Amino acid sequence: MEYTKGKLWSLLRAPEGPLACHLDAIAADLSEQGFKLRSVAPQIRLIAKFSQWLTANSIGLDVLSNEHVERFLRQERLRQSISCGDRPCLNRLMAFLRRVGVVNHQTAAPYVEASPIQGIVVAFGKHLRDNQALSIATCRQYLPFAELFLTERFGNGSVELAELCAADVVDFIRRQASRLSPTRAKSATIALRSFLRYLRLRGDITLDLVAAVPTVPNWSMTGIPRAISPDHLQAVLGSCRRDTEGGCRDYAILLLLARLGLRSGEIVALTLDSINWDCGCLTVVGSKGARSSELPLPAEVGSAIADYLKRGRPHSDCRQLFLRANAPIRGLGSQTTIGSIVLAAIARAGVQPPRRGAHQFRHALACDMLRQGANMTEIGRVLRHRYQKTTMIYAKVDFAALRPLSLVWPGVAR
């Protein structure tokens, strides 16, 4: 297959099957997603092979579903002619066919009826998002515990929520506490309390079972914030190549972590509309809820973002501020991408900070403000803490203020 003038693909043999007439449109769609010609070629070759397989098995586009994709991939795996990019390629194909209306949405993914427990959990998740305004990350922590609680209590039988009692609650938490870390066990108690409040709100239970949830010992504020040191921070920032597209993006992201203390999820959620260049401010939507905050945009950070927009950001209709560097061109997707960028920068810098994650930059900003004389209220405002207690953990690193409070060691001369 080679590139020909006016055409993005060519095959050694004429394509066959129901997808043959769509190859031009598919290739153009792949090109619009940012795939280079050398990447479009093998994908079109695979799709042509899949089209030929559909003809051999008498499968038309009117009944095509993801199950047929799985059957094809299993056959290719048995022939040992499958590569790691085949499944994503066919997933993109199915998404394209659904988008243009060639494949019916109902046939693209077989419908599986949800169990009674799954129905309750889905409704609980909708309540958390719509009524409680909790983040997706928080919902993902709560829902598995709610589903596990119901599954262990009712199994595959009928779900009679009115039969729940205090003993069921206590036994569940005891089992979780015996197998989980204290932090995770505490998360189980928080999730279960939220779920029981929801059931009582709906009228599914009449007893106040929230009071029956036992407390798991897990003292807060016991640790010390582990911040990246100023020297290591400069080394990490200096490791970014400012002359490449990926380097421009990574440098701007690292500056948002270091100078504004943004969380990973907050950076992923930034859009082109989040920046008010006239006022020099940045609107941040909190990753722990739907609240938004307006922060001043430091000149250094604004310059790095502007440089990325001019030289590093791929052409795309996506409104997210930071995009993938490789095709398919779209937003970063999840906050784990920010962690990967931080890990790569640390490796390039050749330093050994106390932590490997992105949150250490947020700690570093708070510690630097403390050294500059900022009080806890000011630090809490910059970090957008909802409760002052959250900010007080940084008092542990203020050694100058803590030193006069220390007692003299017995036997030491005053």
C-alpha positions in Angstrom: 0.0 0.0 0.0 1.4 3.4 -1.0 0.2 7.0 -1.0 -1.1 8.0 -4.4 -1.9 11.6 -5.5 -5.4 12.5 -4.4 -5.8 9.3 -2.5 -4.6 8.4 1.0 -4.4 4.7 0.4 -3.8 2.0 -2.2 -4.0 -1.8 -2.0 -2.3 -4.5 -4.0 -5.8 -6.0 -4.8 -9.1 -4.2 -5.1 -10.9 -4.2 -1.8 -13.9 -6.5 -1.3 -16.8 -6.6 1.1 -19.2 -4.2 2.7 -16.5 -1.8 3.9 -14.8 -1.3 0.5 -16.9 1.7 -0.5 -16.1 3.4 2.9 -12.3 3.2 2.8 -11.8 6.7 1.4 -14.0 8.2 4.1 -12.3 6.1 6.8 -8.8 7.1 5.7 -9.9 10.8 5.6 -11.3 10.5 9.2 -8.0 8.9 10.4 -6.1 11.7 8.8 -8.3 14.3 10.5 -7.5 12.6 13.8 -3.9 13.3 13.3 -2.6 9.9 12.0 0.3 10.2 9.5 0.2 8.4 6.2 2.5 5.7 7.5 0.0 5.0 10.2 -3.1 5.2 8.0 -1.7 2.6 5.6 -1.6 -0.5 8.0 -5.0 0.5 9.4 -6.7 0.6 6.0 -5.0 -2.8 5.2 -6.5 -4.3 8.4 -9.9 -2.8 7.7 -9.9 -4.2 4.2 -9.0 -7.6 5.6 -11.9 -7.3 8.1 -14.2 -6.4 5.2 -13.2 -9.5 3.3 -13.8 -11.6 6.4 -17.3 -10.1 6.7 -18.1 -11.2 3.2 -16.7 -14.7 3.8 -19.0 -15.0 6.8 -22.0 -13.4 5.2 -22.2 -10.5 7.6 -23.7 -7.2 6.5 -23.3 -3.8 8.0 -26.9 -3.8 9.0 -26.1 -6.5 11.7 -22.5 -5.7 12.3 -21.6 -5.5 16.1 -18.7 -5.5 18.4 -19.1 -9.3 18.8 -18.1 -9.7 15.2 -15.0 -7.6 15.8 -14.1 -10.0 18.7 -14.7 -13.1 16.5 -12.4 -11.7 13.9 -9.7 -10.8 16.4 -9.9 -14.2 18.0 -9.4 -15.8 14.6 -6.4 -13.6 13.8 -4.9 -14.4 17.2 -5.1 -18.1 16.4 -3.3 -17.5 13.1 -0.7 -15.4 15.1 -1.2 -12.5 12.7 -2.5 -10.0 15.2 -0.7 -6.9 16.4 -1.2 -4.7 19.5 -2.8 -1.9 17.4 -5.5 -4.1 15.7 -8.1 -3.8 18.4 -7.9 0.1 18.7 -8.0 0.3 14.9 -11.2 -1.7 14.7 -12.7 0.2 17.7 -12.1 3.4 15.8 -13.7 1.8 12.8 -16.9 0.9 14.7 -17.0 4.4 16.2 -16.8 5.9 12.7 -19.5 3.6 11.3 -21.8 4.5 14.2 -21.1 8.2 13.8 -22.0 8.2 10.1 -25.1 6.0 10.7 -23.9 3.0 8.8 -24.0 0.8 11.9 -26.9 0.9 14.2 -26.1 2.0 17.8 -28.3 -0.8 19.1 -26.5 -3.5 17.2 -23.0 -2.1 17.8 -23.0 -3.3 21.4 -25.4 -6.1 22.5 -27.7 -5.0 25.3 -27.2 -6.8 28.6 -30.0 -6.3 31.1 -28.7 -4.9 34.3 -29.2 -6.9 37.5 -31.3 -5.4 40.3 -28.1 -4.6 42.3 -26.5 -2.9 39.3 -29.7 -0.9 38.8 -29.6 0.4 42.4 -25.9 1.2 42.2 -26.3 3.1 38.9 -29.1 5.2 40.4 -26.9 5.8 43.5 -24.1 7.1 41.2 -26.6 9.4 39.4 -27.7 10.8 42.8 -24.1 11.5 43.8 -23.3 13.3 40.6 -26.6 15.3 40.1 -27.6 16.0 43.7 -24.4 15.8 45.7 -22.2 17.3 43.0 -19.4 14.8 43.7 -16.6 14.2 41.2 -16.4 11.2 38.9 -13.3 10.1 40.9 -15.3 10.1 44.1 -18.2 8.2 42.6 -15.8 5.6 41.4 -14.6 5.1 45.0 -18.1 4.9 46.5 -20.0 2.7 44.0 -17.9 -0.5 44.3 -18.4 -0.5 48.0 -22.1 -0.1 47.6 -22.3 -2.9 45.1 -20.1 -5.2 47.2 -22.3 -4.5 50.3 -25.5 -5.5 48.4 -23.8 -8.5 46.7 -22.5 -9.9 50.0 -25.9 -9.5 51.6 -28.3 -10.6 48.9 -26.1 -12.6 46.4 -28.0 -13.5 43.3 -31.3 -13.6 45.0 -34.0 -10.9 45.3 -32.9 -7.6 46.7 -35.1 -6.6 49.7 -33.6 -3.4 51.0 -36.1 -3.2 53.8 -34.5 -6.3 55.3 -31.2 -4.6 55.9 -30.2 -4.3 59.6 -27.4 -3.0 61.8 -25.8 -6.4 61.9 -25.4 -6.5 58.1 -23.6 -3.1 58.3 -21.3 -4.0 61.1 -20.3 -7.4 59.6 -19.5 -5.8 56.2 -17.2 -3.2 57.7 -15.5 -5.8 59.8 -14.7 -7.8 56.8 -13.4 -4.8 54.9 -11.3 -3.7 57.8 -9.7 -7.1 58.0 -8.5 -7.1 54.4 -8.0 -3.4 53.6 -5.5 -0.8 54.7 -6.8 1.7 57.3 -7.3 4.4 54.7 -9.2 2.1 52.3 -11.3 0.8 55.2 -12.2 4.3 56.2 -13.2 5.0 52.6 -15.5 2.0 52.9 -17.3 3.5 55.9 -17.7 6.8 54.2 -19.1 5.2 51.1 -21.5 3.0 53.1 -22.8 5.9 55.1 -23.5 7.9 51.9 -25.2 4.9 50.4 -27.4 4.3 53.5 -28.4 7.9 53.6 -29.4 7.6 50.0 -31.6 4.5 50.7 -33.3 6.2 53.5 -33.9 9.3 51.4 -35.6 7.2 48.8 -37.7 5.4 51.5 -36.1 2.0 50.8 -35.2 1.7 54.5 -36.8 3.2 57.5 -34.1 2.6 60.1 -31.2 5.0 60.6 -28.5 2.5 59.7 -25.9 5.3 59.2 -25.5 5.3 63.0 -24.6 1.5 62.9 -21.6 2.0 60.7 -18.6 1.5 63.0 -15.6 3.8 63.0 -12.3 2.5 61.7 -9.2 3.9 63.5 -7.4 6.1 61.0 -5.9 9.2 62.5 -5.7 12.1 60.1 -2.8 14.6 59.9 -0.3 12.0 61.0 2.0 12.4 58.0 4.3 15.2 56.9 3.9 16.7 53.4 6.6 15.3 51.2 7.4 18.2 48.8 9.9 18.2 46.0 12.9 20.3 46.9 13.6 23.6 45.1 16.7 22.2 43.4 14.9 19.1 42.2 12.1 21.3 41.0 14.4 23.5 38.9 16.0 20.3 37.4 12.7 18.9 36.5 11.6 22.1 34.8 14.9 22.4 33.0 14.6 18.9 31.6 11.8 19.9 29.2 12.9 20.5 25.7 11.3 23.8 24.8 12.0 23.4 21.1 9.6 20.4 20.6 5.8 20.2 20.6 5.7 17.7 23.4 8.3 19.7 25.4 6.3 22.9 25.2 3.2 21.1 26.5 5.0 19.3 29.3 6.7 22.5 30.4 3.4 24.4 30.6 1.8 21.6 32.6 4.7 21.4 35.1 4.5 25.1 35.6 0.8 24.9 36.4 1.7 22.3 39.0 4.6 24.2 40.5 3.4 27.8 40.4 -0.3 27.5 40.9 -0.5 24.1 42.7 -3.2 22.7 40.4 -4.3 19.2 40.9 -3.9 16.7 38.0 -7.6 16.5 37.3 -7.9 20.3 37.3 -5.2 20.5 34.5 -6.9 17.9 32.4 -10.2 19.8 32.7 -8.8 23.1 31.5 -10.2 24.4 28.2 -9.3 27.2 25.8 -12.1 29.2 27.4 -10.5 28.8 30.9 -8.0 31.5 30.2 -8.9 35.2 30.2 -5.9 36.8 28.5 -7.3 40.3 29.0 -7.6 40.0 32.8 -4.6 37.6 33.2 -6.6 35.0 35.1 -7.3 31.3 34.9 -10.7 29.7 35.8 -10.1 26.3 37.5 -12.9 23.8 38.0 -12.1 21.8 41.2 -11.5 18.1 40.6 -13.2 17.3 44.0 -16.5 18.9 43.0 -18.2 21.3 40.7 -16.9 24.5 42.3 -14.8 26.9 40.2 -12.2 29.3 41.2 -10.5 32.2 39.4 -6.7 32.4 39.9 -4.2 35.1 38.7 -2.1 33.8 35.9 1.6 34.4 36.6 3.5 35.9 33.6 5.8 32.8 33.5 2.9 30.4 33.3 1.0 32.5 30.8 4.1 32.8 28.6 4.5 29.0 28.6 0.9 28.3 27.7 1.0 30.9 24.9 4.1 29.3 23.6 2.4 25.9 23.6 -0.7 27.3 21.8 1.5 28.9 19.1 4.1 26.2 18.5 3.1 23.0 20.2 -0.7 22.4 20.2 -1.8 20.2 17.3 -4.6 21.6 15.1 -7.9 20.2 16.4 -11.5 21.2 17.0 -11.2 19.9 20.6 -11.6 22.7 23.2 -9.4 21.1 25.8 -6.3 23.2 26.5 -3.8 20.3 26.5 -4.0 17.6 23.8 -2.3 14.3 23.1 0.9 14.7 21.1 0.2 11.5 19.1 -2.9 10.5 17.1 -5.7 10.2 17.7 -5.5 13.9 18.6 -7.8 14.6 21.5 -7.7 15.7 25.1 -5.5 14.1 27.7 -8.4 12.0 28.9 -7.5 11.4 32.6 -5.3 12.7 35.4 -3.0 9.6 35.1 -1.6 11.3 32.0 -0.3 14.1 34.1 1.4 11.6 36.4 3.1 10.0 33.4 4.4 13.4 32.3 5.8 14.1 35.8 7.4 10.6 35.9 9.1 11.2 32.5 10.3 14.7 33.6 11.8 13.3 36.8 13.6 10.5 34.9 15.0 13.0 32.4 16.2 15.3 35.2 17.9 12.3 36.9 16.8 13.3 40.4 15.4 11.3 43.3 12.5 13.3 44.9 10.7 11.8 47.9 7.6 11.1 45.8 7.0 10.3 42.1 3.5 11.8 41.7 2.3 15.2 40.7 1.0 16.2 44.2 4.5 16.9 45.5 4.5 20.1 43.4 1.4 21.3 45.2 3.2 20.5 48.5 6.3 22.4 47.3 4.2 25.5 46.5 2.7 25.5 50.0 6.1 25.0 51.7 7.6 27.8 49.6 4.8 30.2 50.6 5.4 29.3 54.2 9.1 30.1 53.9 8.1 33.5 52.3 6.0 34.3 55.4 2.5 33.4 54.2 0.0 32.4 56.8 -2.2 29.3 56.7 -5.2 31.3 55.5 -3.3 32.6 52.5 -2.0 29.2 51.7 -5.5 27.7 51.9 -6.8 30.3 49.5 -4.2 29.6 46.9 -4.6 25.8 47.2 -8.4 26.2 47.3 -8.9 24.1 50.4 -12.5 23.9 51.6 -11.6 23.5 55.2 -8.8 25.2 57.1 -8.0 21.9 58.8 -6.7 20.6 55.5 -4.2 23.4 55.3 -2.9 23.0 58.9 -0.9 20.0 57.9 1.7 22.4 56.5 2.3 23.7 60.0 4.4 20.6 60.5 7.0 21.8 58.1 7.3 25.3 59.6 10.3 24.3 61.7 11.2 28.0 62.5 7.8 28.4 64.2 7.9 25.0 65.9 11.4 25.2 67.3 10.5 27.6 70.3 7.7 25.2 71.3 10.0 22.2 71.7 10.9 21.0 75.2 14.5 20.7 76.4 15.7 17.1 76.4 16.1 15.7 79.9 19.7 16.0 81.2 20.7 18.7 78.7 22.0 22.0 80.1 19.7 24.9 79.4 
